[in-house]
Amino acid sequence: MVKTGKRLAEVETAGGPTVTPESLAGFAAAVIAANPEKAAQYKAGKTGLLGFFVGQVMKSAPGADAALVNQVLRDRLNA
């Protein structure tokens, strides 16, 4: 605020669009679709791959809440 002279509301919105659960669902679906073999391994019991999927979604949606990403991915992978 001091450097730019902008008000707080302007600084808060300048960070880019907010990541919503709906947009995260889209990112999660894209990552799962791009990695079907890893998704199959996860569903077969290799649950440690969740970290891989979280990392890929976080790359696609910087600033996303990691806990929300985990939940969205678990929901999608266990469906």
N, CA, C and O atoms as a DFTB+ gen file, in Angstrom:
316 C
 N C O
     1  1       0.833      -1.177       0.000
     2  2       0.000       0.000       0.000
     3  2       0.881       1.245       0.000
     4  3       0.588       2.225      -0.685
     5  1       1.946       1.199       0.762
     6  2       2.821       2.352       0.842
     7  2       3.529       2.583      -0.495
     8  3       3.635       3.721      -0.953
     9  1       4.005       1.523      -1.108
    10  2       4.732       1.656      -2.374
    11  2       3.837       2.109      -3.515
    12  3       4.239       2.942      -4.328
    13  1       2.628       1.567      -3.583
    14  2       1.768       1.826      -4.735
    15  2       0.789       2.969      -4.527
    16  3       0.326       3.569      -5.498
    17  1       0.469       3.276      -3.290
    18  2      -0.517       4.300      -3.014
    19  2      -1.945       3.812      -3.150
    20  3      -2.887       4.600      -3.062
    21  1      -2.112       2.512      -3.365
    22  2      -3.443       1.936      -3.519
    23  2      -4.077       1.678      -2.165
    24  3      -3.395       1.509      -1.155
    25  1      -5.406       1.654      -2.176
    26  2      -6.144       1.341      -0.958
    27  2      -6.126      -0.161      -0.708
    28  3      -5.801      -0.935      -1.609
    29  1      -6.469      -0.576       0.492
    30  2      -6.443      -1.971       0.885
    31  2      -7.302      -2.833      -0.036
    32  3      -6.860      -3.902      -0.455
    33  1      -8.499      -2.402      -0.357
    34  2      -9.388      -3.175      -1.219
    35  2      -8.771      -3.399      -2.594
    36  3      -8.940      -4.468      -3.182
    37  1      -8.069      -2.417      -3.106
    38  2      -7.423      -2.548      -4.408
    39  2      -6.260      -3.526      -4.354
    40  3      -6.048      -4.287      -5.298
    41  1      -5.511      -3.515      -3.269
    42  2      -4.373      -4.412      -3.108
    43  2      -4.859      -5.844      -2.967
    44  3      -4.252      -6.755      -3.529
    45  1      -5.941      -6.063      -2.229
    46  2      -6.477      -7.409      -2.024
    47  2      -6.974      -8.018      -3.322
    48  3      -6.783      -9.214      -3.543
    49  1      -7.598      -7.245      -4.178
    50  2      -8.130      -7.787      -5.418
    51  2      -7.078      -7.868      -6.516
    52  3      -7.314      -8.510      -7.540
    53  1      -5.947      -7.247      -6.336
    54  2      -4.902      -7.259      -7.358
    55  2      -4.197      -8.602      -7.451
    56  3      -3.499      -8.856      -8.433
    57  1      -4.357      -9.465      -6.466
    58  2      -3.680     -10.752      -6.452
    59  2      -4.196     -11.729      -7.489
    60  3      -3.604     -12.792      -7.674
    61  1      -5.264     -11.405      -8.158
    62  2      -5.809     -12.293      -9.167
    63  2      -7.146     -12.854      -8.725
    64  3      -7.637     -12.534      -7.642
    65  1      -7.726     -13.679      -9.555
    66  2      -9.043     -14.226      -9.225
    67  2      -8.973     -15.204      -8.059
    68  3      -7.966     -15.881      -7.853
    69  1     -10.044     -15.263      -7.316
    70  2     -10.137     -16.175      -6.192
    71  2     -10.410     -17.581      -6.707
    72  3     -11.212     -17.776      -7.620
    73  1      -9.741     -18.548      -6.117
    74  2      -9.945     -19.941      -6.503
    75  2     -11.149     -20.461      -5.734
    76  3     -11.164     -20.438      -4.504
    77  1     -12.161     -20.932      -6.461
    78  2     -13.389     -21.431      -5.854
    79  2     -13.390     -22.959      -5.875
    80  3     -12.645     -23.566      -6.644
    81  1     -14.213     -23.581      -5.045
    82  2     -14.320     -25.040      -5.091
    83  2     -14.726     -25.552      -6.480
    84  3     -14.295     -26.623      -6.906
    85  1     -15.553     -24.777      -7.171
    86  2     -15.976     -25.187      -8.510
    87  2     -14.807     -25.178      -9.486
    88  3     -14.662     -26.091     -10.299
    89  1     -13.965     -24.135      -9.403
    90  2     -12.812     -24.091     -10.298
    91  2     -11.798     -25.169      -9.923
    92  3     -11.137     -25.731     -10.797
    93  1     -11.675     -25.458      -8.638
    94  2     -10.775     -26.530      -8.214
    95  2     -11.251     -27.881      -8.734
    96  3     -10.439     -28.737      -9.087
    97  1     -12.553     -28.070      -8.779
    98  2     -13.088     -29.326      -9.314
    99  2     -12.689     -29.488     -10.772
   100  3     -12.384     -30.594     -11.219
   101  1     -12.690     -28.401     -11.502
   102  2     -12.269     -28.444     -12.897
   103  2     -10.796     -28.761     -13.031
   104  3     -10.410     -29.577     -13.869
   105  1      -9.966     -28.124     -12.214
   106  2      -8.526     -28.400     -12.227
   107  2      -8.267     -29.857     -11.845
   108  3      -7.447     -30.535     -12.464
   109  1      -8.975     -30.327     -10.822
   110  2      -8.799     -31.714     -10.369
   111  2      -9.184     -32.696     -11.467
   112  3      -8.477     -33.676     -11.700
   113  1     -10.290     -32.443     -12.134
   114  2     -10.734     -33.326     -13.208
   115  2      -9.715     -33.366     -14.337
   116  3      -9.456     -34.425     -14.908
   117  1      -9.139     -32.216     -14.657
   118  2      -8.147     -32.156     -15.726
   119  2      -6.882     -32.921     -15.358
   120  3      -6.322     -33.636     -16.190
   121  1      -6.433     -32.776     -14.123
   122  2      -5.226     -33.473     -13.678
   123  2      -5.456     -34.981     -13.649
   124  3      -4.587     -35.749     -14.062
   125  1      -6.611     -35.405     -13.170
   126  2      -6.927     -36.839     -13.122
   127  2      -7.021     -37.396     -14.539
   128  3      -6.515     -38.484     -14.810
   129  1      -7.660     -36.664     -15.440
   130  2      -7.793     -37.119     -16.823
   131  2      -6.440     -37.212     -17.522
   132  3      -6.238     -38.067     -18.385
   133  1      -5.520     -36.333     -17.148
   134  2      -4.188     -36.343     -17.761
   135  2      -3.296     -37.458     -17.214
   136  3      -2.263     -37.773     -17.803
   137  1      -3.690     -38.051     -16.098
   138  2      -2.885     -39.086     -15.447
   139  2      -3.739     -40.301     -15.080
   140  3      -3.844     -40.639     -13.901
   141  1      -4.346     -40.957     -16.059
   142  2      -5.263     -42.058     -15.744
   143  2      -4.579     -43.245     -15.064
   144  3      -5.187     -43.918     -14.231
   145  1      -3.317     -43.503     -15.416
   146  2      -2.630     -44.638     -14.783
   147  2      -2.369     -44.386     -13.300
   148  3      -2.471     -45.302     -12.484
   149  1      -2.034     -43.147     -12.955
   150  2      -1.819     -42.816     -11.542
   151  2      -3.145     -42.824     -10.781
   152  3      -3.189     -43.203      -9.610
   153  1      -4.223     -42.407     -11.445
   154  2      -5.545     -42.446     -10.819
   155  2      -5.947     -43.890     -10.532
   156  3      -6.515     -44.186      -9.481
   157  1      -5.651     -44.775     -11.464
   158  2      -5.969     -46.200     -11.264
   159  2      -5.147     -46.775     -10.119
   160  3      -5.654     -47.572      -9.329
   161  1      -3.893     -46.378     -10.025
   162  2      -3.044     -46.843      -8.930
   163  2      -3.572     -46.332      -7.591
   164  3      -3.584     -47.068      -6.605
   165  1      -4.009     -45.072      -7.557
   166  2      -4.576     -44.519      -6.321
   167  2      -5.804     -45.328      -5.910
   168  3      -5.945     -45.714      -4.750
   169  1      -6.687     -45.579      -6.870
   170  2      -7.912     -46.321      -6.572
   171  2      -7.624     -47.757      -6.154
   172  3      -8.425     -48.384      -5.461
   173  1      -6.464     -48.274      -6.583
   174  2      -6.067     -49.639      -6.216
   175  2      -5.411     -49.691      -4.841
   176  3      -5.030     -50.767      -4.380
   177  1      -5.274     -48.547      -4.183
   178  2      -4.744     -48.546      -2.827
   179  2      -3.463     -47.781      -2.612
   180  3      -3.002     -47.675      -1.475
   181  1      -2.873     -47.249      -3.651
   182  2      -1.630     -46.492      -3.505
   183  2      -1.983     -45.037      -3.186
   184  3      -1.820     -44.145      -4.019
   185  1      -2.472     -44.820      -1.957
   186  2      -3.011     -43.519      -1.561
   187  2      -1.939     -42.438      -1.425
   188  3      -2.266     -41.254      -1.347
   189  1      -0.685     -42.825      -1.398
   190  2       0.392     -41.837      -1.338
   191  2       0.445     -40.961      -2.580
   192  3       1.063     -39.897      -2.570
   193  1      -0.205     -41.411      -3.655
   194  2      -0.245     -40.619      -4.880
   195  2      -1.107     -39.368      -4.748
   196  3      -1.088     -38.503      -5.624
   197  1      -1.850     -39.272      -3.673
   198  2      -2.660     -38.068      -3.474
   199  2      -1.768     -36.831      -3.483
   200  3      -2.151     -35.792      -4.020
   201  1      -0.585     -36.938      -2.895
   202  2       0.351     -35.813      -2.888
   203  2       0.741     -35.378      -4.290
   204  3       0.881     -34.184      -4.552
   205  1       0.918     -36.338      -5.197
   206  2       1.211     -36.010      -6.591
   207  2       0.080     -35.185      -7.188
   208  3       0.313     -34.148      -7.809
   209  1      -1.154     -35.659      -6.990
   210  2      -2.304     -34.958      -7.551
   211  2      -2.457     -33.565      -6.943
   212  3      -2.767     -32.608      -7.652
   213  1      -2.241     -33.452      -5.637
   214  2      -2.330     -32.145      -4.977
   215  2      -1.309     -31.190      -5.590
   216  3      -1.628     -30.042      -5.899
   217  1      -0.093     -31.668      -5.762
   218  2       0.950     -30.828      -6.349
   219  2       0.597     -30.340      -7.742
   220  3       0.832     -29.179      -8.076
   221  1       0.035     -31.220      -8.553
   222  2      -0.338     -30.849      -9.913
   223  2      -1.462     -29.810      -9.919
   224  3      -1.440     -28.872     -10.716
   225  1      -2.433     -29.979      -9.038
   226  2      -3.523     -29.003      -8.965
   227  2      -3.002     -27.670      -8.437
   228  3      -3.409     -26.612      -8.918
   229  1      -2.109     -27.713      -7.457
   230  2      -1.564     -26.468      -6.899
   231  2      -0.766     -25.706      -7.960
   232  3      -0.740     -24.476      -7.942
   233  1      -0.123     -26.412      -8.871
   234  2       0.577     -25.746      -9.976
   235  2      -0.423     -25.048     -10.891
   236  3      -0.155     -23.958     -11.396
   237  1      -1.558     -25.670     -11.100
   238  2      -2.586     -25.108     -11.970
   239  2      -3.345     -23.967     -11.310
   240  3      -3.826     -23.060     -11.989
   241  1      -3.452     -24.013      -9.990
   242  2      -4.235     -23.025      -9.255
   243  2      -3.407     -22.452      -8.112
   244  3      -3.669     -22.755      -6.948
   245  1      -2.407     -21.624      -8.431
   246  2      -1.570     -21.064      -7.366
   247  2      -2.408     -20.282      -6.362
   248  3      -3.324     -19.547      -6.732
   249  1      -2.080     -20.452      -5.106
   250  2      -2.801     -19.755      -4.054
   251  2      -4.021     -20.495      -3.545
   252  3      -4.710     -20.014      -2.645
   253  1      -4.294     -21.653      -4.108
   254  2      -5.447     -22.430      -3.655
   255  2      -5.180     -22.981      -2.258
   256  3      -4.033     -23.219      -1.879
   257  1      -6.239     -23.175      -1.511
   258  2      -6.143     -23.737      -0.173
   259  2      -5.846     -25.232      -0.287
   260  3      -6.629     -25.981      -0.872
   261  1      -4.720     -25.660       0.269
   262  2      -4.282     -27.049       0.143
   263  2      -5.291     -28.030       0.752
   264  3      -5.494     -29.116       0.210
   265  1      -5.909     -27.667       1.843
   266  2      -6.896     -28.553       2.464
   267  2      -8.101     -28.743       1.548
   268  3      -8.637     -29.846       1.438
   269  1      -8.519     -27.673       0.899
   270  2      -9.641     -27.761      -0.027
   271  2      -9.263     -28.591      -1.254
   272  3     -10.071     -29.375      -1.751
   273  1      -8.035     -28.416      -1.741
   274  2      -7.554     -29.210      -2.874
   275  2      -7.571     -30.692      -2.508
   276  3      -8.019     -31.523      -3.297
   277  1      -7.081     -31.026      -1.305
   278  2      -7.091     -32.412      -0.836
   279  2      -8.503     -32.978      -0.839
   280  3      -8.728     -34.088      -1.320
   281  1      -9.445     -32.228      -0.310
   282  2     -10.826     -32.696      -0.210
   283  2     -11.441     -32.900      -1.581
   284  3     -12.094     -33.915      -1.826
   285  1     -11.239     -31.945      -2.476
   286  2     -11.799     -32.050      -3.826
   287  2     -11.222     -33.270      -4.540
   288  3     -11.954     -34.017      -5.190
   289  1      -9.919     -33.469      -4.421
   290  2      -9.291     -34.616      -5.071
   291  2      -9.769     -35.938      -4.482
   292  3     -10.035     -36.883      -5.224
   293  1      -9.880     -36.016      -3.169
   294  2     -10.381     -37.247      -2.544
   295  2     -11.789     -37.566      -3.046
   296  3     -12.100     -38.709      -3.380
   297  1     -12.622     -36.545      -3.093
   298  2     -13.996     -36.739      -3.574
   299  2     -13.996     -37.260      -5.008
   300  3     -14.729     -38.194      -5.334
   301  1     -13.173     -36.654      -5.861
   302  2     -13.128     -37.052      -7.277
   303  2     -12.525     -38.440      -7.449
   304  3     -13.041     -39.247      -8.222
   305  1     -11.445     -38.726      -6.742
   306  2     -10.765     -40.002      -6.922
   307  2     -11.533     -41.165      -6.307
   308  3     -11.384     -42.303      -6.752
   309  1     -12.343     -40.902      -5.299
   310  2     -13.099     -41.953      -4.645
   311  2     -14.507     -42.118      -5.222
   312  3     -15.277     -42.967      -4.773
   313  1     -14.827     -41.308      -6.207
   314  2     -16.180     -41.374      -6.812
   315  2     -16.303     -42.562      -7.741
   316  3     -17.361     -42.775      -8.334
